[in-house]
Amino acid sequence: GRPVRNTLLEVWQCNAAGRYQHKRDVHDAPLDPNFRGQAQVVTDEHGRYRFKTIKPGAYPWRNHYNAWRPAHIHFSVFGEGFAQRLITQMYFPGDPLLAVDPIFNCVPDEAARYRLVSSFDWETTESEYALGYRFDIVLRGRHESPWEI
């Protein structure tokens, strides 16, 4: 497919303890006042983007007893206007909560669900500093990323 060049990508996530800086997020986990959990990046000429962050934590979401969301990052891809905004969330490989997460599992096709899982990437891993993951967002075709989950 064609790369999505020079495109605004918004990213938001909770902190490592599973807290968002939001007035309705009140679960008993630490909130770091220095971590906002949001960013904007613009893709390059090849459709690539890069950002550094902490790995988000799982968090309780109280829709039933002992319900936890797996670690995930939200992505919003903008087109030429606000009405051309696509939103998804992507996950990390090997997370045991994926099997029981209703949001992840609302995507009926298993192959499509697993296109929402990032891949560990040695090329972007920084020695003794940061693990690297590749989040491939595909807008069209057979390997399209599921949206608005």
N, C-alpha and C positions, 0 to 999 in steps of 0.2 A: 503494500500500500504506500501511498504518498505520505511523507512526513507532514506534520502540522507545524508549519514554520511561524516563528515570531508571534506566538499565541500566548495570551495571559493564562496562567494556571494558578489558581488559588489552592492553598493547602492548609488544612487545620486538623488538629489532633488534641488529645488529652496529654497530660504529663506522664511520667514513668509510674506514678502511683495511681493512675486512672482518673485523675481529676481534670475537669475543664475549668477555665476561668469564666464561669457563668453563674449568675445569681441562683439558678435552679439546681445547680450541681452542689449538693449538700452532703454527700456521703463522707464518712469519717476516714479521710485519707489526707495526707499533707498537700497543701497548695503552695507552690513556689511562686512568689510574687514577681520573680524575674523571668518566668517562662510564660509567654503569651500563647504559644501553641498555634500560631497562625503565620502564614507567609504568602507572598506572591512571587512567582518567577515567570520569566518569559522564555519560551522555547527558542532554541537557536535555529540556524538555517537547515539543520538536519532533523528538527523536531525533538531534539534532546533537551533535557532540563536536569538540574542538579540542585539539591539542597541538603543541608546538614541539620539534624535534629536528634533528639533522644528517641529511643524506641518507646512508643506509648504502652501504658499498662492496661491490663484488663480492668473492667469496672462493673459493679453491680448496677443493674438497670431496673430492678424491682417490678418487672412485669409478671413474675411468678416467684415462688420460693427459691432462693439460691440461684437466681438468674444472673449470669455474667456475660458481658460482651467481650469477644476476643480483641486482642490488640489490632488496631486498624488506623488508617489515615484516610481522611476525606480529601477528595480532589474535585475541583470545579474547573472545567475547561471552557473558556469563553470563545465565542465566534466573533463576528463583526459587530454584534450588539448584544444587549442583556438577554433578549429573548432567545439567543443562540447559546445558552449556557447548558452544559451537560455536567451532571454531578454523579459521582460514584464514591465508593469507599473500597480500599484495598487492604489486604491482610498480609500476614507474615507466614512463611512456610512452617509446618510442624506444630501449629498452635492447636492444642487439644480441644479448645472451645469451639473450633469451627464445626465440629460434628453436631453440636447442640445449639448453635446460634440460629434463631429463626430468621434473622435478616439475611445472613449468608445463604441459608438454605431455602429462601423464598425464590431464588433463581432455579427454575425447574430443571435445567440441563446441567448435569454434573460437570461436563467439560467447560461450559461457560462459567460456572461457579469458580472453578480452579484457575480461570484466566484472571480472576480478581486477587489471586495470591501472588505476591512478589516472589522473586527468586534471589537467593543469596548470590552476590557478585564479587568474586575475588578482585576484579579489575578496579572496583571503586572502594574496596576495603582499604583502610589506611593502617599500616602496621602500628600496633600498640596504641591505637587511637580510636578507630571507629570501624564497625562492620558496615559493609555496603550491600544494599538491596536494589534490585531493578524493578521498578513499577512500570510495566509496559501498558500504555493506554492506547487501545485501537478503536477508532471511530466508526469504521465501516467494514463490511465483509463477513466472511465465515468466522473470523476470529475476533469479532467485535466485543469490546468490554461491555458487560451489563451496566445499565445506567439507572439512576434514581432509585437506588436501593437504600 
